[in-house]
Amino acid sequence: MQEASERYNIPMEVVREYESWGGMAEKDMGVEQCGDADLEALSLMMTLRGLGFTAQEIKSYMRPSPAGAAADAMRLRMLECKRVDALRAIHVQEQQLEQLDSLRHRIRAAGKA
């Protein structure tokens, strides 16, 4: 797992978290192996982390208690909530940019007077 962490630039805390859920089940001569399914799961975990999901949210997203269509509906709700949060953050940053531009304009206008 250390090799997979280094090769694919996945923090060990993410690998350990995944292992704590029962990941890395493949073993070769007693040594855990990282298979394609594991790499896909770890990649998804990294994507979710990058989107601002907490460790508990990642676990809920990847290991939902309802199955099938109910799981997909839950995942869509989670993604929609993160999307709304991202849009709110963009709005705040746009307001900050407007304020910065206003202050810059005042300084430039005062310098021309």
BALO-871540 format. One record per residue: x, y, z of N, C-alpha, C, O in turn; residue number from 1; residue in three letters. Coordinates in steps of 0.1 Angstrom, whole numbers, m for minus. Example, Ala and Ser with C-alpha at 12.3 -4.5 7.8 and 13.67 -1.06 7.14 Angstrom:
BEGIN
nX:132 nY:m57 nZ:78 caX:123 caY:m45 caZ:78 cX:132 cY:m33 cZ:78 oX:142 oY:m33 oZ:85 bati:1 baza:ALA .
nX:128 nY:m22 nZ:71 caX:137 caY:m11 caZ:71 cX:129 cY:0 cZ:79 oX:134 oY:11 oZ:80 bati:2 baza:SER .
end
This chain:
BEGIN
nX:8 nY:m12 nZ:0 caX:0 caY:0 caZ:0 cX:9 cY:13 cZ:0 oX:5 oY:23 oZ:m6 bati:1 baza:MET .
nX:20 nY:12 nZ:7 caX:29 caY:23 caZ:6 cX:34 cY:26 cZ:m8 oX:34 oY:38 oZ:m12 bati:2 baza:GLN .
nX:36 nY:16 nZ:m16 caX:40 caY:17 caZ:m30 cX:29 cY:24 cZ:m38 oX:31 oY:33 oZ:m46 bati:3 baza:GLU .
nX:16 nY:19 nZ:m36 caX:5 caY:25 caZ:m43 cX:3 cY:40 cZ:m39 oX:0 oY:48 oZ:m48 bati:4 baza:ALA .
nX:5 nY:43 nZ:m26 caX:4 caY:56 caZ:m22 cX:14 cY:65 cZ:m29 oX:11 oY:76 oZ:m33 bati:5 baza:SER .
nX:27 nY:61 nZ:m29 caX:37 caY:68 caZ:m36 cX:36 cY:69 cZ:m51 oX:37 oY:80 oZ:m57 bati:6 baza:GLU .
nX:32 nY:58 nZ:m57 caX:31 caY:57 caZ:m72 cX:20 cY:66 cZ:m77 oX:21 oY:73 oZ:m87 bati:7 baza:ARG .
nX:8 nY:66 nZ:m70 caX:m3 caY:73 caZ:m75 cX:m6 cY:86 cZ:m67 oX:m16 oY:92 oZ:m69 bati:8 baza:TYR .
nX:4 nY:90 nZ:m58 caX:3 caY:102 caZ:m51 cX:m10 cY:103 cZ:m42 oX:m17 oY:113 oZ:m43 bati:9 baza:ASN .
nX:m13 nY:92 nZ:m35 caX:m24 caY:92 caZ:m26 cX:m19 cY:92 cZ:m12 oX:m11 oY:84 oZ:m8 bati:10 baza:ILE .
nX:m24 nY:102 nZ:m4 caX:m19 caY:103 caZ:10 cX:m22 cY:90 cZ:17 oX:m33 oY:83 oZ:15 bati:11 baza:PRO .
nX:m13 nY:86 nZ:26 caX:m15 caY:73 caZ:33 cX:m27 cY:74 cZ:42 oX:m33 oY:63 oZ:45 bati:12 baza:MET .
nX:m31 nY:85 nZ:47 caX:m43 caY:86 caZ:55 cX:m55 cY:82 cZ:47 oX:m65 oY:76 oZ:53 bati:13 baza:GLU .
nX:m56 nY:85 nZ:34 caX:m67 caY:80 caZ:26 cX:m66 cY:65 cZ:24 oX:m76 oY:59 oZ:24 bati:14 baza:VAL .
nX:m54 nY:60 nZ:22 caX:m52 caY:46 caZ:20 cX:m57 cY:38 cZ:33 oX:m64 oY:28 oZ:32 bati:15 baza:VAL .
nX:m52 nY:44 nZ:44 caX:m56 caY:37 caZ:57 cX:m71 cY:38 cZ:59 oX:m77 oY:28 oZ:64 bati:16 baza:ARG .
nX:m77 nY:49 nZ:56 caX:m92 caY:51 caZ:57 cX:m99 cY:40 cZ:49 oX:m108 oY:33 oZ:53 bati:17 baza:GLU .
nX:m94 nY:39 nZ:36 caX:m100 caY:29 caZ:27 cX:m98 cY:15 cZ:33 oX:m107 oY:6 oZ:32 bati:18 baza:TYR .
nX:m87 nY:12 nZ:38 caX:m84 caY:m1 caZ:44 cX:m93 cY:m4 cZ:56 oX:m98 oY:m15 oZ:58 bati:19 baza:GLU .
nX:m96 nY:7 nZ:64 caX:m104 caY:5 caZ:75 cX:m119 cY:1 cZ:72 oX:m126 oY:m4 oZ:80 bati:20 baza:SER .
nX:m123 nY:4 nZ:59 caX:m136 caY:0 caZ:54 cX:m136 cY:m14 cZ:49 oX:m146 oY:m19 oZ:45 bati:21 baza:TRP .
nX:m125 nY:m20 nZ:49 caX:m124 caY:m34 caZ:44 cX:m118 cY:m35 cZ:30 oX:m119 oY:m45 oZ:23 bati:22 baza:GLY .
nX:m113 nY:m24 nZ:25 caX:m106 caY:m24 caZ:12 cX:m93 cY:m32 cZ:12 oX:m89 oY:m36 oZ:22 bati:23 baza:GLY .
nX:m87 nY:m33 nZ:0 caX:m75 caY:m41 caZ:m1 cX:m76 cY:m55 cZ:3 oX:m68 oY:m60 oZ:11 bati:24 baza:MET .
nX:m86 nY:m62 nZ:m2 caX:m88 caY:m75 caZ:3 cX:m79 cY:m85 cZ:m4 oX:m77 oY:m96 oZ:1 bati:25 baza:ALA .
nX:m74 nY:m82 nZ:m16 caX:m65 caY:m91 caZ:m24 cX:m52 cY:m93 cZ:m16 oX:m46 oY:m83 oZ:m11 bati:26 baza:GLU .
nX:m48 nY:m105 nZ:m15 caX:m36 caY:m108 caZ:m9 cX:m28 cY:m118 cZ:m17 oX:m33 oY:m127 oZ:m23 bati:27 baza:LYS .
nX:m15 nY:m116 nZ:m18 caX:m6 caY:m125 caZ:m25 cX:5 cY:m128 cZ:m16 oX:14 oY:m120 oZ:m12 bati:28 baza:ASP .
nX:5 nY:m141 nZ:m12 caX:15 caY:m146 caZ:m2 cX:15 cY:m138 cZ:11 oX:25 oY:m135 oZ:17 bati:29 baza:MET .
nX:3 nY:m135 nZ:15 caX:1 caY:m128 caZ:28 cX:3 cY:m113 cZ:27 oX:1 oY:m106 oZ:37 bati:30 baza:GLY .
nX:6 nY:m107 nZ:16 caX:8 caY:m93 caZ:14 cX:m3 cY:m87 cZ:7 oX:m7 oY:m92 oZ:m4 bati:31 baza:VAL .
nX:m9 nY:m76 nZ:12 caX:m20 caY:m70 caZ:5 cX:m16 cY:m64 cZ:m8 oX:m5 oY:m58 oZ:m9 bati:32 baza:GLU .
nX:m25 nY:m66 nZ:m18 caX:m22 caY:m61 caZ:m31 cX:m33 cY:m50 cZ:m35 oX:m44 oY:m51 oZ:m30 bati:33 baza:GLN .
nX:m29 nY:m41 nZ:m43 caX:m38 caY:m30 caZ:m47 cX:m42 cY:m33 cZ:m61 oX:m35 oY:m32 oZ:m71 bati:34 baza:CYS .
nX:m55 nY:m37 nZ:m63 caX:m61 caY:m41 caZ:m76 cX:m67 cY:m29 cZ:m82 oX:m67 oY:m18 oZ:m77 bati:35 baza:GLY .
nX:m72 nY:m31 nZ:m95 caX:m78 caY:m20 caZ:m102 cX:m90 cY:m14 cZ:m95 oX:m92 oY:m2 oZ:m95 bati:36 baza:ASP .
nX:m98 nY:m23 nZ:m89 caX:m110 caY:m18 caZ:m81 cX:m106 cY:m9 cZ:m70 oX:m112 oY:1 oZ:m67 bati:37 baza:ALA .
nX:m95 nY:m13 nZ:m63 caX:m90 caY:m5 caZ:m52 cX:m85 cY:9 cZ:m57 oX:m88 oY:19 oZ:m51 bati:38 baza:ASP .
nX:m78 nY:9 nZ:m68 caX:m73 caY:21 caZ:m74 cX:m85 cY:30 cZ:m78 oX:m84 oY:43 oZ:m76 bati:39 baza:LEU .
nX:m95 nY:25 nZ:m84 caX:m107 caY:32 caZ:m87 cX:m113 cY:38 cZ:m75 oX:m117 oY:50 oZ:m75 bati:40 baza:GLU .
nX:m115 nY:30 nZ:m64 caX:m121 caY:35 caZ:m52 cX:m112 cY:46 cZ:m46 oX:m117 oY:56 oZ:m41 bati:41 baza:ALA .
nX:m99 nY:44 nZ:m45 caX:m90 caY:55 caZ:m40 cX:m91 cY:67 cZ:m48 oX:m90 oY:78 oZ:m43 bati:42 baza:LEU .
nX:m92 nY:66 nZ:m61 caX:m93 caY:78 caZ:m70 cX:m106 cY:85 cZ:m67 oX:m106 oY:98 oZ:m67 bati:43 baza:SER .
nX:m117 nY:78 nZ:m65 caX:m129 caY:84 caZ:m62 cX:m128 cY:92 cZ:m49 oX:m133 oY:103 oZ:m47 bati:44 baza:LEU .
nX:m122 nY:85 nZ:m39 caX:m120 caY:91 caZ:m26 cX:m112 cY:105 cZ:m27 oX:m116 oY:115 oZ:m21 bati:45 baza:MET .
nX:m102 nY:105 nZ:m35 caX:m94 caY:117 caZ:m37 cX:m102 cY:128 cZ:m44 oX:m102 oY:139 oZ:m41 bati:46 baza:MET .
nX:m111 nY:124 nZ:m54 caX:m119 caY:133 caZ:m61 cX:m129 cY:139 cZ:m51 oX:m131 oY:152 oZ:m50 bati:47 baza:THR .
nX:m135 nY:131 nZ:m42 caX:m145 caY:136 caZ:m33 cX:m138 cY:145 cZ:m22 oX:m144 oY:155 oZ:m18 bati:48 baza:LEU .
nX:m126 nY:142 nZ:m18 caX:m119 caY:150 caZ:m9 cX:m116 cY:164 cZ:m15 oX:m118 oY:174 oZ:m9 bati:49 baza:ARG .
nX:m112 nY:164 nZ:m28 caX:m110 caY:176 caZ:m35 cX:m122 cY:185 cZ:m37 oX:m122 oY:197 oZ:m38 bati:50 baza:GLY .
nX:m134 nY:178 nZ:m36 caX:m147 caY:186 caZ:m37 cX:m152 cY:190 cZ:m23 oX:m162 oY:197 oZ:m23 bati:51 baza:LEU .
nX:m144 nY:187 nZ:m13 caX:m148 caY:192 caZ:0 cX:m155 cY:183 cZ:9 oX:m161 oY:186 oZ:19 bati:52 baza:GLY .
nX:m156 nY:170 nZ:5 caX:m163 caY:160 caZ:13 cX:m155 cY:157 cZ:25 oX:m143 oY:156 oZ:24 bati:53 baza:PHE .
nX:m162 nY:155 nZ:36 caX:m155 caY:151 caZ:49 cX:m153 cY:136 cZ:48 oX:m158 oY:129 oZ:39 bati:54 baza:THR .
nX:m145 nY:130 nZ:57 caX:m142 caY:116 caZ:57 cX:m155 cY:108 cZ:58 oX:m158 oY:98 oZ:52 bati:55 baza:ALA .
nX:m164 nY:113 nZ:67 caX:m177 caY:106 caZ:69 cX:m186 cY:107 cZ:57 oX:m192 oY:97 oZ:53 bati:56 baza:GLN .
nX:m186 nY:119 nZ:50 caX:m194 caY:120 caZ:38 cX:m188 cY:111 cZ:27 oX:m196 oY:105 oZ:19 bati:57 baza:GLU .
nX:m175 nY:109 nZ:26 caX:m169 caY:100 caZ:16 cX:m174 cY:86 cZ:19 oX:m178 oY:79 oZ:10 bati:58 baza:ILE .
nX:m173 nY:82 nZ:32 caX:m178 caY:69 caZ:35 cX:m192 cY:67 cZ:32 oX:m196 oY:56 oZ:26 bati:59 baza:LYS .
nX:m201 nY:76 nZ:35 caX:m215 caY:75 caZ:32 cX:m217 cY:75 cZ:17 oX:m226 oY:67 oZ:12 bati:60 baza:SER .
nX:m210 nY:82 nZ:9 caX:m211 caY:83 caZ:m5 cX:m207 cY:69 cZ:m11 oX:m214 oY:64 oZ:m20 bati:61 baza:TYR .
nX:m196 nY:64 nZ:m6 caX:m190 caY:52 caZ:m12 cX:m196 cY:39 cZ:m7 oX:m196 oY:29 oZ:m14 bati:62 baza:MET .
nX:m201 nY:39 nZ:5 caX:m207 caY:28 caZ:12 cX:m221 cY:31 cZ:17 oX:m223 oY:31 oZ:29 bati:63 baza:ARG .
nX:m230 nY:34 nZ:8 caX:m243 caY:39 caZ:13 cX:m251 cY:27 cZ:19 oX:m250 oY:16 oZ:15 bati:64 baza:PRO .
nX:m259 nY:31 nZ:29 caX:m267 caY:20 caZ:36 cX:m279 cY:16 cZ:27 oX:m282 oY:4 oZ:27 bati:65 baza:SER .
nX:m286 nY:25 nZ:20 caX:m296 caY:19 caZ:11 cX:m288 cY:14 cZ:m2 oX:m277 oY:19 oZ:m5 bati:66 baza:PRO .
nX:m295 nY:6 nZ:m9 caX:m288 caY:0 caZ:m21 cX:m296 cY:4 cZ:m33 oX:m307 oY:10 oZ:m32 bati:67 baza:ALA .
nX:m290 nY:2 nZ:m45 caX:m296 caY:4 caZ:m57 cX:m300 cY:19 cZ:m60 oX:m292 oY:28 oZ:m58 bati:68 baza:GLY .
nX:m313 nY:21 nZ:m64 caX:m318 caY:34 caZ:m68 cX:m317 cY:44 cZ:m56 oX:m315 oY:56 oZ:m58 bati:69 baza:ALA .
nX:m320 nY:38 nZ:m44 caX:m320 caY:47 caZ:m32 cX:m306 cY:52 cZ:m30 oX:m304 oY:64 oZ:m26 bati:70 baza:ALA .
nX:m296 nY:44 nZ:m32 caX:m282 caY:49 caZ:m31 cX:m278 cY:59 cZ:m41 oX:m272 oY:69 oZ:m37 bati:71 baza:ALA .
nX:m283 nY:57 nZ:m53 caX:m280 caY:68 caZ:m63 cX:m287 cY:81 cZ:m60 oX:m281 oY:91 oZ:m62 bati:72 baza:ASP .
nX:m299 nY:80 nZ:m55 caX:m307 caY:92 caZ:m51 cX:m299 cY:99 cZ:m40 oX:m298 oY:112 oZ:m40 bati:73 baza:ALA .
nX:m294 nY:92 nZ:m30 caX:m287 caY:98 caZ:m19 cX:m274 cY:104 cZ:m24 oX:m271 oY:116 oZ:m20 bati:74 baza:MET .
nX:m267 nY:98 nZ:m33 caX:m255 caY:103 caZ:m39 cX:m258 cY:116 cZ:m46 oX:m250 oY:126 oZ:m45 bati:75 baza:ARG .
nX:m268 nY:116 nZ:m54 caX:m272 caY:128 caZ:m61 cX:m275 cY:140 cZ:m52 oX:m272 oY:151 oZ:m55 bati:76 baza:LEU .
nX:m282 nY:137 nZ:m41 caX:m285 caY:147 caZ:m31 cX:m272 cY:153 cZ:m25 oX:m271 oY:165 oZ:m23 bati:77 baza:ARG .
nX:m263 nY:144 nZ:m22 caX:m250 caY:148 caZ:m16 cX:m243 cY:157 cZ:m26 oX:m237 oY:168 oZ:m22 bati:78 baza:MET .
nX:m242 nY:153 nZ:m39 caX:m236 caY:161 caZ:m49 cX:m243 cY:175 cZ:m51 oX:m236 oY:185 oZ:m53 bati:79 baza:LEU .
nX:m256 nY:175 nZ:m51 caX:m263 caY:187 caZ:m52 cX:m260 cY:197 cZ:m41 oX:m259 oY:209 oZ:m43 bati:80 baza:GLU .
nX:m259 nY:192 nZ:m29 caX:m256 caY:200 caZ:m17 cX:m242 cY:206 cZ:m19 oX:m240 oY:218 oZ:m16 bati:81 baza:CYS .
nX:m232 nY:198 nZ:m23 caX:m219 caY:203 caZ:m25 cX:m219 cY:214 cZ:m36 oX:m211 oY:224 oZ:m36 bati:82 baza:LYS .
nX:m227 nY:212 nZ:m47 caX:m228 caY:221 caZ:m58 cX:m233 cY:234 cZ:m53 oX:m228 oY:245 oZ:m57 bati:83 baza:ARG .
nX:m244 nY:234 nZ:m45 caX:m250 caY:246 caZ:m39 cX:m239 cY:253 cZ:m31 oX:m238 oY:266 oZ:m31 bati:84 baza:VAL .
nX:m232 nY:246 nZ:m23 caX:m221 caY:252 caZ:m14 cX:m210 cY:259 cZ:m23 oX:m206 oY:270 oZ:m20 bati:85 baza:ASP .
nX:m207 nY:252 nZ:m34 caX:m197 caY:258 caZ:m43 cX:m202 cY:271 cZ:m50 oX:m195 oY:280 oZ:m51 bati:86 baza:ALA .
nX:m215 nY:271 nZ:m54 caX:m221 caY:283 caZ:m60 cX:m221 cY:294 cZ:m50 oX:m219 oY:306 oZ:m53 bati:87 baza:LEU .
nX:m224 nY:291 nZ:m37 caX:m224 caY:302 caZ:m27 cX:m210 cY:307 cZ:m25 oX:m208 oY:320 oZ:m24 bati:88 baza:ARG .
nX:m200 nY:299 nZ:m25 caX:m186 caY:303 caZ:m24 cX:m182 cY:312 cZ:m35 oX:m176 oY:322 oZ:m34 bati:89 baza:ALA .
nX:m186 nY:308 nZ:m47 caX:m184 caY:317 caZ:m59 cX:m190 cY:330 cZ:m58 oX:m184 oY:340 oZ:m61 bati:90 baza:ILE .
nX:m202 nY:330 nZ:m53 caX:m210 caY:343 caZ:m51 cX:m202 cY:352 cZ:m41 oX:m201 oY:364 oZ:m44 bati:91 baza:HIS .
nX:m198 nY:347 nZ:m31 caX:m190 caY:354 caZ:m21 cX:m177 cY:360 cZ:m27 oX:m174 oY:372 oZ:m25 bati:92 baza:VAL .
nX:m170 nY:352 nZ:m35 caX:m158 caY:356 caZ:m41 cX:m161 cY:367 cZ:m51 oX:m153 oY:376 oZ:m53 bati:93 baza:GLN .
nX:m172 nY:366 nZ:m59 caX:m176 caY:376 caZ:m68 cX:m178 cY:390 cZ:m61 oX:m174 oY:400 oZ:m66 bati:94 baza:GLU .
nX:m185 nY:389 nZ:m50 caX:m187 caY:401 caZ:m42 cX:m174 cY:407 cZ:m37 oX:m172 oY:419 oZ:m37 bati:95 baza:GLN .
nX:m165 nY:399 nZ:m33 caX:m152 caY:404 caZ:m28 cX:m144 cY:410 cZ:m40 oX:m138 oY:421 oZ:m38 bati:96 baza:GLN .
nX:m145 nY:404 nZ:m52 caX:m138 caY:410 caZ:m64 cX:m144 cY:424 cZ:m67 oX:m137 oY:433 oZ:m70 bati:97 baza:LEU .
nX:m157 nY:425 nZ:m66 caX:m164 caY:438 caZ:m68 cX:m159 cY:449 cZ:m59 oX:m157 oY:460 oZ:m62 bati:98 baza:GLU .
nX:m158 nY:445 nZ:m46 caX:m153 caY:454 caZ:m36 cX:m139 cY:458 cZ:m38 oX:m135 oY:470 oZ:m37 bati:99 baza:GLN .
nX:m130 nY:448 nZ:m42 caX:m116 caY:451 caZ:m45 cX:m115 cY:461 cZ:m57 oX:m108 oY:470 oZ:m57 bati:100 baza:LEU .
nX:m123 nY:458 nZ:m67 caX:m123 caY:467 caZ:m79 cX:m128 cY:481 cZ:m76 oX:m122 oY:490 oZ:m81 bati:101 baza:ASP .
nX:m137 nY:482 nZ:m67 caX:m142 caY:495 caZ:m63 cX:m132 cY:503 cZ:m56 oX:m129 oY:514 oZ:m58 bati:102 baza:SER .
nX:m125 nY:496 nZ:m47 caX:m114 caY:503 caZ:m39 cX:m103 cY:507 cZ:m49 oX:m97 oY:518 oZ:m47 bati:103 baza:LEU .
nX:m99 nY:498 nZ:m58 caX:m88 caY:501 caZ:m68 cX:m93 cY:514 cZ:m76 oX:m84 oY:523 oZ:m79 bati:104 baza:ARG .
nX:m105 nY:514 nZ:m80 caX:m110 caY:525 caZ:m88 cX:m109 cY:538 cZ:m80 oX:m105 oY:548 oZ:m86 bati:105 baza:HIS .
nX:m113 nY:538 nZ:m68 caX:m112 caY:550 caZ:m59 cX:m98 cY:555 cZ:m58 oX:m96 oY:567 oZ:m59 bati:106 baza:ARG .
nX:m88 nY:546 nZ:m57 caX:m74 caY:550 caZ:m55 cX:m70 cY:557 cZ:m69 oX:m63 oY:567 oZ:m69 bati:107 baza:ILE .
nX:m73 nY:550 nZ:m80 caX:m69 caY:555 caZ:m93 cX:m75 cY:569 cZ:m96 oX:m69 oY:578 oZ:m101 bati:108 baza:ARG .
nX:m88 nY:570 nZ:m92 caX:m96 caY:582 caZ:m95 cX:m90 cY:594 cZ:m86 oX:m89 oY:605 oZ:m91 bati:109 baza:ALA .
nX:m86 nY:591 nZ:m74 caX:m80 caY:601 caZ:m65 cX:m67 cY:605 cZ:m70 oX:m63 oY:617 oZ:m68 bati:110 baza:ALA .
nX:m59 nY:596 nZ:m76 caX:m46 caY:600 caZ:m81 cX:m47 cY:609 cZ:m93 oX:m37 oY:616 oZ:m96 bati:111 baza:GLY .
nX:m57 nY:608 nZ:m101 caX:m59 caY:616 caZ:m113 cX:m64 cY:630 cZ:m109 oX:m63 oY:640 oZ:m118 bati:112 baza:LYS .
nX:m69 nY:632 nZ:m97 caX:m75 caY:645 caZ:m94 cX:m65 cY:656 cZ:m91 oX:m68 oY:667 oZ:m88 bati:113 baza:ALA .
end
